[in-house]
Amino acid sequence: MLKAVNHESTPVRVLVVDDEVGVRTALRRGLSAEGMEVTVCAEGHEALQLAATGAFDVVLLDVLLPGLSGYRVLERLRERGVHTPVLLVSAKDGEFDQADGLDLGADGYVVKPFSFVVLAAQVRALVRRVGDSGPGGQDTLRVGELEIDRSGRKVSWAGDPIALSPREYKLLVALASRPGTVLTKEDLLRAVWGNDQEVTRNVVEVYVGYLRRKLDAVGAGELVETVRGHGYRVVLD
């Protein structure tokens, strides 16, 4: 199966936000089968925190959410200058509901119950549109005080630049692109070293150590967390 890829030729990263377990499960399974990397959450404040990192290519955002509505999440993302395409998903099919969402900066509006085939096609179309118009705002990853300028391959913490080797940089991008998600050593080997059969899992530990020392030098030593027995993740404050 061919993977759905973004302008960086990496798998499309989708954030699915819905408070219904069944919807989250179905979308994770279906979009993963399309070759996309899917992160899910069920609450508005967490959705805002995740989406504001700029780590995703598309956000599927339910309108009715606990904590913070989808409309407010979208509004605050646009206020912060986050231009990630957002596809609103709602049981409300009124023309004023759709107009409100589009006026707030949504890139599309899907009414439940929806056809998964059509929804997946809309996701791919949004990714292509971003690719055709250039990377734009999607080239900056932000997690707390960490900022990664992917176009310039520059990294900083609270404004202080961090000099990383190419491997350290790729390792940090792999982790920061999925904030809060535990990545195994195998995941990181594939992301950073590709198909190099001579590289072992131990090299991941070595490079995580290198990366932590450089992060610690600027006060970000706790950013990368070890989840014992599982792997590593970038911590969301």
FILOGU-327119 format. One record per residue (C-alpha): residue in three letters; x, y, z. Coordinates in pm, whole numbers. Example, Ala and Ser with C-alpha at 12.3 -4.5 7.8 and 13.67 -1.06 7.14 Angstrom:
# FILOGU-327119
<"ALA" <1230 -450 780>>
<"SER" <1367 -106 714>>
This chain:
# FILOGU-327119
<"MET" <0 0 0>>
<"LEU" <122 349 -86>>
<"LYS" <136 588 208>>
<"ALA" <-39 922 197>>
<"VAL" <247 1170 221>>
<"ASN" <282 1544 272>>
<"HIS" <513 1795 102>>
<"GLU" <805 1656 306>>
<"SER" <738 1305 166>>
<"THR" <659 1179 516>>
<"PRO" <329 1016 617>>
<"VAL" <40 1261 655>>
<"ARG" <-11 1344 1023>>
<"VAL" <-375 1380 1127>>
<"LEU" <-515 1494 1461>>
<"VAL" <-864 1352 1522>>
<"VAL" <-1064 1533 1790>>
<"ASP" <-1397 1379 1890>>
<"ASP" <-1556 1295 2225>>
<"GLU" <-1723 980 2085>>
<"VAL" <-1503 673 2135>>
<"GLY" <-1656 494 1838>>
<"VAL" <-1584 783 1601>>
<"ARG" <-1224 817 1723>>
<"THR" <-1164 445 1686>>
<"ALA" <-1317 424 1339>>
<"LEU" <-1126 726 1210>>
<"ARG" <-796 607 1359>>
<"ARG" <-840 266 1198>>
<"GLY" <-956 399 861>>
<"LEU" <-700 678 822>>
<"SER" <-419 451 943>>
<"ALA" <-519 204 672>>
<"GLU" <-475 493 424>>
<"GLY" <-112 523 539>>
<"MET" <-162 825 764>>
<"GLU" <-24 876 1116>>
<"VAL" <-319 943 1347>>
<"THR" <-327 1102 1693>>
<"VAL" <-660 1119 1876>>
<"CYS" <-799 1320 2166>>
<"ALA" <-1145 1382 2313>>
<"GLU" <-1135 1723 2483>>
<"GLY" <-1108 2081 2361>>
<"HIS" <-823 2209 2576>>
<"GLU" <-603 1910 2488>>
<"ALA" <-694 1955 2122>>
<"LEU" <-580 2317 2132>>
<"GLN" <-256 2222 2304>>
<"LEU" <-177 1952 2048>>
<"ALA" <-285 2142 1738>>
<"ALA" <-99 2458 1844>>
<"THR" <232 2272 1810>>
<"GLY" <197 2282 1430>>
<"ALA" <291 1913 1422>>
<"PHE" <-7 1801 1213>>
<"ASP" <-93 1828 845>>
<"VAL" <-470 1823 903>>
<"VAL" <-700 1848 1207>>
<"LEU" <-1039 1674 1207>>
<"LEU" <-1223 1874 1470>>
<"ASP" <-1563 1792 1618>>
<"VAL" <-1771 2100 1699>>
<"LEU" <-1930 1975 2023>>
<"LEU" <-1648 1898 2268>>
<"PRO" <-1615 1902 2647>>
<"GLY" <-1395 2174 2794>>
<"LEU" <-1368 2393 2485>>
<"SER" <-1590 2377 2177>>
<"GLY" <-1448 2305 1835>>
<"TYR" <-1536 2658 1727>>
<"ARG" <-1331 2806 2014>>
<"VAL" <-1039 2570 1946>>
<"LEU" <-1038 2680 1583>>
<"GLU" <-1070 3047 1675>>
<"ARG" <-776 3033 1915>>
<"LEU" <-559 2842 1669>>
<"ARG" <-608 3111 1406>>
<"GLU" <-545 3385 1663>>
<"ARG" <-211 3220 1741>>
<"GLY" <-116 3213 1376>>
<"VAL" <-151 2836 1336>>
<"HIS" <-256 2774 975>>
<"THR" <-294 2394 985>>
<"PRO" <-594 2295 769>>
<"VAL" <-897 2221 989>>
<"LEU" <-1191 2010 877>>
<"LEU" <-1486 2063 1112>>
<"VAL" <-1703 1761 1185>>
<"SER" <-2051 1811 1327>>
<"ALA" <-2399 1665 1358>>
<"LYS" <-2531 2018 1290>>
<"ASP" <-2613 2059 924>>
<"GLY" <-2760 2410 926>>
<"GLU" <-2621 2658 676>>
<"PHE" <-2550 2911 952>>
<"ASP" <-2353 2648 1151>>
<"GLN" <-2140 2579 847>>
<"ALA" <-2097 2948 772>>
<"ASP" <-1985 3016 1130>>
<"GLY" <-1718 2748 1107>>
<"LEU" <-1589 2869 772>>
<"ASP" <-1586 3230 890>>
<"LEU" <-1369 3129 1187>>
<"GLY" <-1108 2983 951>>
<"ALA" <-1215 2623 887>>
<"ASP" <-1106 2471 556>>
<"GLY" <-1408 2244 528>>
<"TYR" <-1720 2122 707>>
<"VAL" <-1840 1761 723>>
<"VAL" <-2182 1662 857>>
<"LYS" <-2232 1342 1059>>
<"PRO" <-2303 1072 960>>
<"PHE" <-2043 1105 687>>
<"SER" <-1894 881 421>>
<"PHE" <-1544 778 525>>
<"VAL" <-1440 755 160>>
<"VAL" <-1538 1119 103>>
<"LEU" <-1382 1237 430>>
<"ALA" <-1050 1065 350>>
<"ALA" <-1055 1225 4>>
<"GLN" <-1108 1567 163>>
<"VAL" <-812 1511 395>>
<"ARG" <-590 1421 99>>
<"ALA" <-714 1724 -93>>
<"LEU" <-628 1958 196>>
<"VAL" <-277 1811 217>>
<"ARG" <-228 1854 -158>>
<"ARG" <-350 2212 -139>>
<"VAL" <-92 2296 129>>
<"GLY" <178 2125 -76>>
<"ASP" <82 2313 -393>>
<"SER" <92 2649 -216>>
<"GLY" <422 2576 -40>>
<"PRO" <489 2467 318>>
<"GLY" <402 2806 467>>
<"GLY" <328 2803 838>>
<"GLN" <357 2426 857>>
<"ASP" <737 2451 859>>
<"THR" <744 2562 1222>>
<"LEU" <698 2313 1504>>
<"ARG" <631 2447 1852>>
<"VAL" <613 2252 2176>>
<"GLY" <616 2484 2475>>
<"GLU" <931 2696 2446>>
<"LEU" <1076 2466 2181>>
<"GLU" <1066 2597 1825>>
<"ILE" <1185 2404 1521>>
<"ASP" <1213 2584 1189>>
<"ARG" <1207 2291 949>>
<"SER" <1273 2501 639>>
<"GLY" <1591 2645 788>>
<"ARG" <1668 2338 1005>>
<"LYS" <1706 2566 1307>>
<"VAL" <1613 2481 1666>>
<"SER" <1570 2710 1964>>
<"TRP" <1443 2701 2321>>
<"ALA" <1294 3022 2464>>
<"GLY" <1476 3207 2188>>
<"ASP" <1815 3048 2257>>
<"PRO" <1954 2860 1954>>
<"ILE" <2051 2495 1990>>
<"ALA" <2320 2353 1760>>
<"LEU" <2234 1993 1670>>
<"SER" <2402 1739 1448>>
<"PRO" <2192 1610 1154>>
<"ARG" <2101 1291 1345>>
<"GLU" <2014 1480 1663>>
<"TYR" <1799 1716 1460>>
<"LYS" <1608 1432 1291>>
<"LEU" <1560 1261 1627>>
<"LEU" <1415 1574 1783>>
<"VAL" <1186 1638 1485>>
<"ALA" <1059 1278 1498>>
<"LEU" <970 1317 1867>>
<"ALA" <834 1673 1846>>
<"SER" <618 1587 1544>>
<"ARG" <413 1361 1770>>
<"PRO" <409 1546 2103>>
<"GLY" <290 1344 2399>>
<"THR" <309 1018 2198>>
<"VAL" <550 746 2306>>
<"LEU" <780 638 2022>>
<"THR" <961 308 2053>>
<"LYS" <1326 264 1966>>
<"GLU" <1212 84 1650>>
<"ASP" <997 384 1553>>
<"LEU" <1292 617 1599>>
<"LEU" <1531 388 1413>>
<"ARG" <1299 395 1111>>
<"ALA" <1246 771 1130>>
<"VAL" <1612 871 1179>>
<"TRP" <1822 592 1029>>
<"GLY" <1581 448 773>>
<"ASN" <1671 104 641>>
<"ASP" <2030 98 770>>
<"GLN" <2049 -263 884>>
<"GLU" <2376 -211 1072>>
<"VAL" <2227 33 1324>>
<"THR" <2108 -124 1650>>
<"ARG" <1852 -12 1907>>
<"ASN" <2134 92 2141>>
<"VAL" <2230 378 1912>>
<"VAL" <1892 540 1988>>
<"GLU" <1983 554 2359>>
<"VAL" <2318 707 2272>>
<"TYR" <2167 982 2057>>
<"VAL" <1888 1053 2305>>
<"GLY" <2169 1112 2556>>
<"TYR" <2346 1349 2317>>
<"LEU" <2021 1535 2250>>
<"ARG" <1934 1566 2619>>
<"ARG" <2271 1715 2705>>
<"LYS" <2224 1989 2445>>
<"LEU" <1866 2052 2559>>
<"ASP" <1978 2061 2921>>
<"ALA" <2232 2331 2838>>
<"VAL" <1945 2569 2755>>
<"GLY" <1716 2460 3040>>
<"ALA" <1512 2204 2844>>
<"GLY" <1653 1887 2997>>
<"GLU" <1308 1755 3091>>
<"LEU" <1161 1792 2743>>
<"VAL" <1238 1436 2629>>
<"GLU" <1099 1178 2872>>
<"THR" <1188 810 2897>>
<"VAL" <885 585 2934>>
<"ARG" <1047 280 3086>>
<"GLY" <991 -36 2888>>
<"HIS" <826 150 2599>>
<"GLY" <1035 434 2453>>
<"TYR" <1056 812 2454>>
<"ARG" <825 1109 2412>>
<"VAL" <833 1486 2404>>
<"VAL" <645 1612 2708>>
<"LEU" <355 1852 2664>>
<"ASP" <331 2096 2953>>
